[in-house]
């Protein structure tokens, strides 16, 4: 085996092909033809004096030697990516990309972001809202807010800082509450229209209407009745219009409860086994924009917890 350092382009070609398990997909990523990429990998194999891929009728697979080489190259190119990102972040006008759940963005975060912009005009915050977790290495995301049961054991390269626990609260519009009258065991709760956020209900650790009625000591009747939504925004909007009572995250209903547009007909709060976490790569721990936004976010959460806070 030659001791010469292989060409960087050949190593990039190998890493991309190994990650995608496909020459064609790797070629698209690197903007080269599949033939050119295959030629680079063959040259790398010739230089190293060993096969790195097994060519099969329906694709490719790493050889034992390829499996030894791949982790180190993946980590190495990740460090290069972080170094370039760090250089870009060191400019005077800095861009910070945040991945966050859509419901939290629209119902709590977005109404507060003007304060961050006013205080830190040198940081351009870009929001990427999605129910899917962003990939810090490939999606251009710097930081994230994630709603999880616990930090993932395999995320050793990430920092998880707990922001707040996810508590479930029942809410309805003030006009619906007034129409139904006081809520108690004699109200006939089995007749109260319910609203369901199916996205939340799909999370195993999140309490359901059945759990809430059991804790409240009330007969809820058919707890599957009523409107079902796959989006937290739509479920909250329906509750605001008086369509029924919704079980939702306390933080999502925070501003509407403070304004009085939503009310809690019964003060029965159920904690879930989930929490919101501020998440970022360990490599970004010392970057000023990350530190600044983290501190601002914690301050806003403390502000929301104050009784006189209105959002």
Residue frames as qw, qx, qy, qz and C-alpha x, y, z in Angstrom:
[[0.000, 0.888, 0.460, 0.000, 0.00, 0.00, 0.00],
 [0.397, 0.532, -0.031, 0.748, 1.39, 3.42, -0.96],
 [0.381, -0.478, -0.461, 0.643, 2.21, 5.87, 1.85],
 [0.082, 0.181, 0.221, 0.955, 1.29, 8.86, -0.32],
 [0.252, 0.354, 0.516, -0.738, -1.63, 10.99, 0.89],
 [0.316, 0.474, 0.769, 0.289, -4.63, 10.25, -1.34],
 [0.019, 0.285, 0.252, 0.925, -6.14, 13.17, -3.30],
 [0.222, 0.160, 0.526, -0.806, -8.77, 15.08, -1.34],
 [0.586, 0.177, -0.243, -0.752, -11.31, 14.78, -4.17],
 [0.557, 0.059, -0.816, -0.144, -10.97, 11.00, -4.12],
 [0.140, -0.111, -0.804, 0.567, -11.51, 10.92, -0.36],
 [0.388, 0.192, 0.207, -0.878, -14.58, 13.15, -0.73],
 [0.615, 0.137, -0.540, -0.558, -15.92, 10.85, -3.41],
 [0.424, -0.027, -0.892, 0.154, -15.44, 7.81, -1.17],
 [0.042, 0.146, 0.642, -0.752, -17.06, 9.48, 1.86],
 [0.501, 0.191, -0.017, -0.844, -20.10, 10.62, -0.11],
 [0.621, 0.105, -0.680, -0.377, -20.56, 7.23, -1.79],
 [0.317, -0.056, -0.879, 0.352, -20.25, 5.43, 1.53],
 [0.197, 0.163, 0.471, -0.844, -22.75, 7.78, 3.20],
 [0.604, 0.252, -0.099, -0.750, -25.32, 7.42, 0.42],
 [0.609, -0.020, 0.793, 0.026, -24.53, 3.76, -0.37],
 [0.619, 0.667, 0.412, 0.042, -24.79, 4.92, -3.97],
 [0.475, -0.077, 0.311, 0.819, -22.37, 6.23, -6.58],
 [0.109, 0.604, 0.527, 0.588, -25.22, 8.00, -8.39],
 [0.335, -0.886, -0.319, -0.039, -26.43, 9.92, -5.31],
 [0.582, -0.548, 0.081, 0.595, -22.88, 10.81, -4.32],
 [0.422, 0.193, 0.420, 0.780, -22.21, 12.10, -7.84],
 [0.062, -0.797, -0.442, -0.406, -25.26, 14.37, -7.64],
 [0.498, -0.817, -0.161, 0.240, -24.11, 15.77, -4.28],
 [0.541, -0.462, 0.274, 0.647, -20.59, 16.46, -5.58],
 [0.427, 0.804, 0.003, -0.413, -21.83, 17.76, -8.94],
 [0.023, -0.480, 0.786, 0.389, -19.83, 15.26, -11.01],
 [0.754, 0.150, -0.434, -0.469, -20.85, 12.45, -13.34],
 [0.909, -0.308, 0.234, -0.158, -21.21, 8.93, -11.91],
 [0.889, 0.347, -0.109, 0.277, -18.43, 7.84, -14.24],
 [0.244, 0.709, -0.372, 0.548, -16.06, 10.51, -12.92],
 [0.573, -0.589, 0.371, -0.432, -16.87, 9.60, -9.33],
 [0.993, -0.053, 0.108, -0.013, -16.35, 5.89, -10.01],
 [0.694, 0.541, -0.242, 0.409, -12.99, 6.72, -11.63],
 [0.103, -0.731, 0.415, -0.532, -11.91, 8.70, -8.52],
 [0.792, -0.414, 0.334, -0.299, -12.81, 5.82, -6.22],
 [0.967, 0.201, -0.024, 0.156, -11.00, 3.26, -8.39],
 [0.428, 0.675, -0.343, 0.493, -7.95, 5.50, -8.31],
 [0.423, -0.647, 0.415, -0.479, -8.19, 5.66, -4.52],
 [0.957, -0.164, 0.202, -0.126, -8.46, 1.89, -4.30],
 [0.827, 0.435, -0.166, 0.314, -5.44, 1.48, -6.58],
 [0.122, 0.736, -0.403, 0.530, -3.43, 3.94, -4.49],
 [0.587, -0.509, 0.456, -0.433, -4.33, 2.18, -1.24],
 [0.255, 0.306, -0.912, -0.100, -3.94, -1.27, -2.78],
 [0.112, 0.204, 0.919, -0.318, -7.27, -2.58, -1.53],
 [0.174, -0.479, -0.648, -0.566, -10.93, -2.70, -2.46],
 [0.096, -0.003, 0.445, -0.891, -13.17, -0.28, -0.55],
 [0.652, 0.175, 0.146, -0.723, -16.52, -1.20, -2.11],
 [0.377, 0.107, 0.909, 0.142, -18.16, -4.38, -3.22],
 [0.362, 0.198, -0.332, -0.848, -19.93, -3.77, -6.52],
 [0.352, 0.222, 0.887, -0.198, -23.26, -5.57, -6.53],
 [0.136, 0.412, 0.732, 0.526, -26.05, -5.89, -9.08],
 [0.183, -0.816, -0.497, -0.232, -28.33, -3.64, -7.03],
 [0.225, -0.957, 0.069, -0.167, -25.84, -1.26, -5.50],
 [0.473, 0.510, -0.559, 0.450, -22.65, -1.07, -3.51],
 [0.758, -0.639, -0.123, -0.041, -21.51, -2.07, -0.03],
 [0.066, -0.839, 0.519, -0.151, -18.40, -1.25, 1.98],
 [0.791, 0.148, -0.563, 0.188, -15.74, -3.90, 2.30],
 [0.708, -0.571, -0.272, 0.313, -14.18, -4.49, 5.75],
 [0.512, -0.041, 0.021, 0.858, -11.39, -2.10, 4.72],
 [0.036, -0.528, -0.317, -0.787, -13.95, 0.50, 3.63],
 [0.558, -0.718, -0.383, -0.162, -15.71, 0.24, 6.98],
 [0.662, -0.388, -0.171, 0.618, -12.40, 1.02, 8.72],
 [0.338, 0.131, 0.174, 0.916, -11.77, 4.10, 6.55],
 [0.102, -0.653, -0.516, -0.545, -15.25, 5.62, 6.52],
 [0.440, -0.793, -0.392, 0.156, -15.75, 6.80, 10.17],
 [0.504, -0.429, 0.032, 0.749, -12.51, 8.76, 10.23],
 [0.198, 0.207, 0.437, 0.853, -13.23, 10.48, 6.93],
 [0.223, -0.727, -0.569, -0.315, -16.81, 11.29, 7.98],
 [0.482, -0.746, -0.248, 0.386, -15.51, 12.91, 11.18],
 [0.470, -0.216, 0.213, 0.829, -12.76, 14.72, 9.31],
 [0.076, 0.410, 0.491, 0.765, -15.06, 16.28, 6.73],
 [0.351, -0.789, -0.501, -0.059, -17.43, 17.20, 9.55],
 [0.500, -0.591, -0.090, 0.627, -14.62, 19.14, 11.23],
 [0.298, 0.065, 0.382, 0.873, -13.83, 20.91, 7.96],
 [0.126, -0.655, -0.579, -0.469, -17.50, 21.86, 7.63],
 [0.454, -0.788, -0.354, 0.217, -17.54, 23.24, 11.19],
 [0.495, -0.342, 0.091, 0.794, -14.31, 25.18, 10.61],
 [0.140, 0.299, 0.461, 0.824, -15.72, 26.88, 7.52],
 [0.298, -0.743, -0.538, -0.262, -18.99, 27.60, 9.31],
 [0.528, -0.652, -0.239, 0.489, -17.05, 29.09, 12.21],
 [0.371, -0.073, 0.237, 0.895, -15.16, 31.36, 9.82],
 [0.062, -0.519, -0.522, -0.674, -18.39, 32.61, 8.30],
 [0.453, -0.750, -0.481, 0.005, -19.85, 33.19, 11.76],
 [0.547, -0.417, -0.140, 0.713, -16.89, 35.39, 12.69],
 [0.215, 0.424, 0.310, 0.823, -17.90, 38.15, 10.27],
 [0.084, -0.031, 0.303, -0.949, -19.42, 41.37, 11.59],
 [0.673, 0.020, -0.020, -0.739, -22.91, 40.50, 10.34],
 [0.081, -0.185, 0.976, -0.082, -23.60, 37.02, 11.59],
 [0.677, -0.071, -0.398, -0.615, -26.31, 34.63, 10.46],
 [0.234, -0.151, 0.877, -0.391, -27.84, 32.21, 12.97],
 [0.563, -0.059, -0.594, -0.572, -30.19, 29.51, 11.69],
 [0.363, -0.134, 0.719, -0.578, -32.68, 28.11, 14.22],
 [0.426, -0.145, -0.807, -0.383, -34.74, 24.95, 13.74],
 [0.228, 0.005, 0.630, -0.742, -37.88, 24.90, 15.88],
 [0.166, 0.413, 0.895, 0.017, -41.34, 23.27, 15.93],
 [0.005, 0.439, 0.435, 0.786, -43.97, 25.27, 13.96],
 [0.424, -0.735, -0.507, -0.152, -46.45, 25.51, 16.82],
 [0.561, -0.572, -0.187, 0.568, -43.91, 26.90, 19.27],
 [0.353, 0.069, 0.257, 0.897, -42.68, 29.31, 16.60],
 [0.102, -0.511, -0.450, -0.725, -46.03, 30.85, 15.78],
 [0.516, -0.704, -0.442, -0.209, -47.69, 30.79, 19.20],
 [0.619, -0.726, -0.092, 0.284, -44.80, 31.78, 21.48],
 [0.639, -0.226, 0.208, 0.705, -41.45, 32.50, 19.82],
 [0.344, 0.494, 0.409, 0.685, -42.39, 34.71, 16.84],
 [0.172, -0.906, -0.289, -0.257, -44.22, 37.39, 18.91],
 [0.584, -0.763, 0.064, 0.270, -41.04, 37.86, 20.97],
 [0.780, 0.127, 0.217, 0.573, -38.36, 37.87, 18.29],
 [0.213, 0.870, 0.089, 0.435, -38.59, 41.62, 17.74],
 [0.500, -0.849, 0.170, -0.014, -36.96, 42.06, 21.15],
 [0.812, -0.206, 0.342, 0.427, -34.02, 39.91, 20.08],
 [0.556, 0.568, 0.288, 0.534, -33.69, 41.84, 16.80],
 [0.078, -0.955, -0.027, -0.286, -33.73, 45.18, 18.60],
 [0.622, -0.729, 0.274, 0.086, -31.13, 44.09, 21.13],
 [0.590, -0.316, 0.610, 0.424, -28.82, 42.28, 18.67],
 [0.570, 0.734, 0.023, -0.368, -29.09, 43.94, 15.23],
 [0.104, 0.655, -0.705, -0.251, -25.73, 42.41, 14.22],
 [0.281, -0.055, 0.958, -0.001, -27.18, 38.87, 14.35],
 [0.555, 0.136, -0.366, -0.735, -29.48, 37.83, 11.51],
 [0.439, -0.033, 0.844, -0.307, -31.75, 35.13, 12.90],
 [0.504, 0.146, -0.578, -0.625, -33.31, 32.78, 10.37],
 [0.612, -0.082, 0.622, -0.481, -36.10, 30.43, 11.46],
 [0.413, 0.152, -0.802, -0.403, -36.55, 27.00, 9.89],
 [0.606, -0.116, 0.490, -0.616, -39.78, 25.59, 11.32],
 [0.623, 0.160, -0.693, -0.326, -40.41, 21.89, 10.85],
 [0.852, -0.379, 0.144, -0.332, -41.82, 18.95, 12.78],
 [0.940, 0.156, -0.178, 0.247, -38.77, 16.95, 11.64],
 [0.580, -0.699, 0.162, 0.386, -35.44, 17.21, 13.43],
 [0.444, 0.856, -0.262, -0.040, -32.87, 19.12, 11.42],
 [0.910, -0.025, -0.017, 0.413, -29.48, 17.57, 10.69],
 [0.258, -0.895, 0.112, 0.347, -26.85, 19.99, 11.96],
 [0.520, -0.319, 0.563, 0.557, -24.22, 18.69, 9.54],
 [0.324, 0.233, 0.716, 0.573, -26.21, 18.78, 6.32],
 [0.062, 0.777, 0.610, 0.144, -29.13, 21.22, 6.74],
 [0.259, 0.483, -0.027, 0.836, -27.19, 24.39, 7.53],
 [0.526, -0.757, -0.264, -0.284, -28.79, 24.65, 10.98],
 [0.230, 0.532, -0.540, 0.611, -26.81, 26.17, 13.86],
 [0.167, -0.079, 0.720, -0.669, -29.16, 25.71, 16.82],
 [0.431, -0.291, -0.715, -0.467, -32.50, 24.05, 17.53],
 [0.469, -0.196, 0.498, -0.702, -35.36, 23.88, 19.99],
 [0.462, 0.019, -0.846, -0.266, -36.51, 20.29, 20.33],
 [0.698, -0.296, 0.234, -0.609, -39.43, 18.73, 22.17],
 [0.614, 0.218, -0.758, -0.005, -38.13, 15.36, 23.34],
 [0.822, -0.500, -0.253, -0.106, -38.56, 12.90, 26.19],
 [0.647, -0.649, 0.243, 0.318, -34.83, 13.00, 26.94],
 [0.155, 0.764, -0.524, -0.344, -31.57, 13.79, 25.15],
 [0.938, 0.277, -0.177, -0.112, -30.71, 11.06, 22.67],
 [0.773, -0.501, 0.315, 0.228, -27.91, 8.83, 24.01],
 [0.775, 0.237, 0.330, 0.483, -26.28, 8.73, 20.58],
 [0.246, 0.904, 0.100, 0.333, -26.09, 12.53, 20.22],
 [0.715, -0.448, -0.099, 0.527, -22.66, 12.78, 21.87],
 [0.426, 0.191, 0.179, 0.866, -21.70, 15.67, 19.59],
 [0.163, -0.658, -0.336, -0.654, -24.66, 17.79, 20.72],
 [0.072, 0.001, -0.582, 0.810, -25.38, 19.88, 23.80],
 [0.332, -0.587, -0.651, -0.347, -28.90, 19.64, 25.29],
 [0.056, 0.039, -0.462, 0.884, -29.94, 22.43, 27.66],
 [0.077, -0.563, -0.822, 0.034, -33.37, 22.04, 29.21],
 [0.049, -0.327, -0.123, -0.936, -35.65, 25.04, 28.69],
 [0.503, -0.132, 0.368, -0.771, -38.93, 23.98, 30.32],
 [0.277, 0.111, 0.950, -0.095, -41.09, 20.95, 30.99],
 [0.308, -0.164, -0.581, -0.736, -44.06, 20.22, 28.75],
 [0.215, 0.230, 0.747, -0.585, -47.25, 20.54, 30.79],
 [0.081, -0.353, -0.752, -0.550, -50.66, 19.83, 29.29],
 [0.147, 0.265, 0.453, -0.838, -53.54, 22.19, 30.06],
 [0.221, 0.583, 0.764, 0.166, -57.22, 22.30, 29.02],
 [0.020, -0.313, 0.007, 0.949, -58.21, 25.54, 27.29],
 [0.241, 0.617, 0.708, 0.244, -61.27, 26.93, 25.60],
 [0.107, 0.467, 0.159, 0.863, -62.48, 30.34, 24.50],
 [0.069, 0.069, 0.522, -0.847, -63.89, 32.70, 27.08],
 [0.551, 0.037, -0.141, -0.822, -67.20, 32.80, 25.19],
 [0.677, -0.048, -0.707, -0.198, -67.53, 28.99, 25.22],
 [0.310, -0.055, -0.755, 0.575, -66.73, 28.89, 28.92],
 [0.266, 0.060, 0.284, -0.919, -69.40, 31.50, 29.61],
 [0.643, 0.014, -0.399, -0.654, -71.94, 29.60, 27.54],
 [0.662, -0.054, -0.748, 0.008, -71.30, 26.28, 29.29],
 [0.582, -0.732, 0.015, -0.355, -71.13, 27.72, 32.79],
 [0.349, -0.674, 0.630, -0.164, -68.98, 26.47, 35.69],
 [0.711, 0.263, -0.645, -0.096, -67.12, 23.24, 35.01],
 [0.373, -0.411, 0.718, -0.419, -67.45, 20.64, 37.74],
 [0.158, -0.026, 0.987, 0.012, -68.51, 17.05, 38.27],
 [0.363, 0.520, 0.696, -0.336, -72.13, 17.99, 37.66],
 [0.182, 0.558, -0.236, -0.775, -71.61, 19.94, 34.46],
 [0.840, 0.411, 0.334, -0.114, -72.09, 17.00, 32.16],
 [0.159, -0.689, 0.535, 0.462, -68.56, 17.02, 30.82],
 [0.523, 0.099, 0.801, 0.274, -69.42, 14.18, 28.46],
 [0.407, 0.788, 0.461, 0.024, -71.31, 16.78, 26.40],
 [0.113, -0.854, 0.205, 0.465, -68.47, 19.33, 26.16],
 [0.785, 0.614, -0.056, 0.057, -67.07, 19.47, 22.59],
 [0.680, -0.524, 0.331, 0.391, -63.43, 18.42, 22.46],
 [0.512, 0.807, -0.285, -0.072, -60.58, 19.41, 20.14],
 [0.900, -0.249, 0.258, 0.248, -57.64, 17.08, 19.51],
 [0.195, 0.822, -0.498, -0.196, -54.12, 17.92, 18.41],
 [0.997, 0.074, 0.022, -0.029, -53.24, 14.57, 16.84],
 [0.543, 0.623, -0.428, 0.366, -49.61, 15.57, 16.40],
 [0.232, -0.561, 0.588, -0.534, -49.21, 15.84, 20.18],
 [0.862, -0.164, 0.270, -0.396, -51.32, 12.75, 20.82],
 [0.886, 0.366, -0.283, 0.024, -48.98, 10.70, 18.63],
 [0.225, 0.576, -0.644, 0.451, -46.17, 11.21, 21.15],
 [0.664, -0.235, -0.709, 0.041, -46.22, 8.30, 23.58],
 [0.384, -0.159, -0.562, 0.715, -45.24, 10.37, 26.63],
 [0.165, -0.155, -0.018, -0.974, -47.94, 13.03, 26.12],
 [0.246, 0.282, 0.794, -0.479, -51.16, 12.68, 28.21],
 [0.080, -0.318, -0.702, -0.633, -54.43, 12.37, 26.30],
 [0.461, -0.377, -0.067, -0.801, -57.96, 13.54, 27.04],
 [0.818, -0.295, -0.481, -0.115, -58.60, 10.15, 28.67],
 [0.583, -0.041, -0.484, 0.651, -55.69, 10.82, 31.08],
 [0.028, -0.270, 0.151, -0.951, -56.92, 14.34, 31.81],
 [0.639, -0.392, -0.243, -0.615, -60.48, 13.29, 32.65],
 [0.806, -0.233, -0.518, 0.164, -59.15, 10.51, 34.88],
 [0.420, 0.033, -0.400, 0.814, -56.89, 12.90, 36.82],
 [0.218, -0.274, 0.015, -0.936, -59.69, 15.47, 37.05],
 [0.156, 0.168, 0.875, -0.427, -62.05, 12.82, 38.43],
 [0.498, 0.389, 0.077, -0.771, -64.65, 13.54, 35.76],
 [0.648, 0.288, 0.701, 0.072, -66.66, 11.42, 33.37],
 [0.031, 0.479, -0.376, -0.792, -65.63, 12.52, 29.90],
 [0.780, 0.441, 0.263, -0.358, -67.82, 10.13, 27.99],
 [0.841, 0.383, 0.226, 0.308, -66.51, 9.41, 24.49],
 [0.334, -0.766, 0.177, 0.521, -63.14, 11.20, 24.68],
 [0.462, 0.001, 0.605, 0.648, -62.51, 10.63, 20.96],
 [0.267, 0.800, 0.536, 0.034, -65.36, 12.94, 19.95],
 [0.065, -0.897, -0.004, 0.437, -64.91, 16.33, 18.37],
 [0.534, 0.825, -0.182, -0.031, -62.49, 17.91, 15.92],
 [0.839, -0.274, 0.250, 0.399, -59.09, 16.44, 15.11],
 [0.327, 0.921, -0.205, -0.050, -56.15, 18.48, 13.77],
 [0.907, 0.068, -0.048, 0.413, -52.64, 17.48, 12.71],
 [0.378, 0.467, -0.112, 0.791, -51.31, 20.97, 13.42],
 [0.336, -0.433, -0.566, 0.617, -51.09, 22.73, 16.79],
 [0.019, 0.098, -0.073, -0.992, -51.76, 26.14, 15.23],
 [0.399, -0.233, -0.578, -0.672, -55.04, 24.98, 13.70],
 [0.490, -0.428, -0.747, 0.137, -56.17, 23.27, 16.90],
 [0.249, -0.366, -0.377, 0.813, -55.53, 26.45, 18.93],
 [0.154, -0.007, -0.274, -0.949, -57.27, 28.61, 16.34],
 [0.454, -0.363, -0.713, -0.392, -60.33, 26.36, 16.56],
 [0.427, -0.458, -0.636, 0.451, -60.31, 26.67, 20.35],
 [0.113, -0.204, -0.099, 0.967, -60.10, 30.47, 20.06],
 [0.317, -0.117, -0.441, -0.831, -63.19, 30.44, 17.85],
 [0.573, -0.132, 0.426, -0.687, -65.17, 28.50, 20.45],
 [0.693, 0.178, -0.588, -0.377, -65.19, 25.13, 18.67],
 [0.890, -0.292, -0.349, -0.030, -64.44, 23.20, 21.84],
 [0.530, -0.781, 0.331, -0.010, -61.99, 22.49, 24.64],
 [0.725, 0.545, -0.392, 0.153, -58.39, 21.66, 23.68],
 [0.794, -0.546, 0.155, 0.219, -55.67, 19.84, 25.61],
 [0.606, 0.713, -0.123, 0.331, -52.40, 21.49, 24.64],
 [0.633, 0.017, -0.316, 0.706, -48.94, 22.54, 25.79],
 [0.261, -0.816, -0.336, 0.392, -49.12, 25.31, 28.38],
 [0.322, -0.420, 0.251, 0.810, -46.43, 27.29, 26.54],
 [0.155, 0.278, 0.665, 0.675, -48.41, 27.25, 23.27],
 [0.187, -0.756, -0.580, -0.238, -51.50, 28.70, 24.97],
 [0.458, -0.336, -0.341, 0.749, -49.51, 31.08, 27.18],
 [0.064, -0.011, 0.104, 0.992, -50.16, 34.38, 25.41],
 [0.381, -0.378, -0.544, -0.645, -53.84, 33.71, 24.72],
 [0.551, -0.524, -0.618, 0.201, -54.39, 32.75, 28.36],
 [0.342, -0.290, -0.237, 0.862, -52.70, 35.96, 29.52],
 [0.101, -0.099, -0.287, -0.948, -54.83, 38.03, 27.15],
 [0.441, 0.186, 0.580, -0.659, -58.02, 36.32, 28.33],
 [0.579, 0.291, -0.431, -0.628, -58.97, 35.08, 24.86],
 [0.694, -0.032, -0.717, -0.056, -58.48, 31.55, 26.16],
 [0.502, -0.558, 0.398, -0.528, -59.31, 30.33, 29.65],
 [0.267, 0.126, -0.948, 0.124, -58.67, 27.18, 31.66],
 [0.624, -0.415, -0.295, -0.593, -62.14, 25.97, 32.63],
 [0.865, -0.499, -0.049, -0.016, -60.59, 23.69, 35.26],
 [0.002, 0.833, -0.543, 0.110, -57.19, 24.15, 36.85],
 [0.913, -0.167, 0.370, 0.032, -56.06, 20.58, 36.21],
 [0.318, 0.787, -0.505, -0.158, -52.54, 20.54, 34.74],
 [0.976, -0.082, 0.193, 0.061, -50.92, 17.26, 33.71],
 [0.124, -0.739, 0.578, 0.323, -47.15, 17.06, 33.31],
 [0.908, 0.375, -0.165, -0.090, -45.83, 14.99, 30.45],
 [0.817, -0.373, 0.260, 0.355, -42.54, 13.13, 30.32],
 [0.618, 0.493, 0.219, 0.572, -41.22, 15.53, 27.69],
 [0.271, -0.776, -0.072, 0.565, -39.47, 18.89, 27.73],
 [0.506, 0.851, -0.011, 0.137, -38.27, 21.58, 25.37],
 [0.728, -0.404, 0.179, 0.525, -34.48, 21.62, 24.99],
 [0.264, 0.904, -0.257, -0.216, -32.09, 24.11, 23.44],
 [0.899, -0.038, 0.356, 0.252, -29.79, 22.00, 21.27],
 [0.358, 0.882, -0.288, -0.108, -26.57, 22.86, 19.44],
 [0.877, 0.254, -0.302, 0.274, -23.32, 21.16, 18.37],
 [0.687, -0.608, -0.049, 0.394, -20.57, 21.11, 20.96],
 [0.591, 0.147, 0.212, 0.765, -18.29, 22.68, 18.36],
 [0.030, 0.668, 0.266, 0.694, -20.46, 25.83, 18.49],
 [0.534, -0.622, -0.499, 0.281, -20.41, 26.15, 22.28],
 [0.414, -0.460, -0.081, 0.781, -18.11, 29.18, 22.29],
 [0.210, 0.379, 0.458, 0.776, -19.63, 31.00, 19.30],
 [0.043, 0.111, 0.308, -0.944, -21.04, 34.37, 20.35],
 [0.488, -0.098, -0.329, -0.803, -24.36, 34.21, 18.40],
 [0.627, -0.228, -0.740, -0.078, -25.17, 30.84, 19.99],
 [0.341, -0.205, -0.614, 0.682, -24.36, 32.15, 23.48],
 [0.154, 0.026, 0.064, -0.986, -26.34, 35.35, 22.91],
 [0.577, -0.169, -0.462, -0.652, -29.47, 33.59, 21.65],
 [0.573, -0.225, -0.768, 0.176, -29.30, 30.96, 24.39],
 [0.189, -0.179, -0.502, 0.825, -29.15, 33.64, 27.09],
 [0.327, -0.013, -0.126, -0.936, -31.96, 35.61, 25.47],
 [0.598, -0.182, -0.673, -0.395, -34.13, 32.50, 25.21],
 [0.459, -0.269, -0.735, 0.420, -33.68, 31.61, 28.89],
 [0.011, -0.134, -0.283, 0.950, -34.51, 35.22, 29.82],
 [0.454, -0.087, -0.355, -0.812, -37.72, 35.15, 27.76],
 [0.594, -0.260, -0.756, -0.090, -38.82, 31.92, 29.43],
 [0.303, -0.264, -0.595, 0.696, -38.23, 33.45, 32.86],
 [0.173, 0.050, -0.014, -0.984, -40.17, 36.52, 31.73],
 [0.534, -0.187, -0.589, -0.576, -43.10, 34.36, 30.62],
 [0.523, -0.279, -0.773, 0.228, -43.16, 32.67, 34.03],
 [0.069, -0.062, -0.391, 0.916, -43.71, 36.01, 35.80],
 [0.154, 0.571, 0.763, -0.262, -47.35, 36.58, 36.82],
 [0.173, 0.765, 0.135, -0.605, -47.44, 40.08, 35.32],
 [0.198, -0.257, 0.678, 0.660, -45.97, 38.96, 31.99],
 [0.628, 0.535, 0.276, -0.493, -48.18, 39.47, 28.97],
 [0.828, 0.312, 0.384, 0.266, -45.77, 38.13, 26.32]]
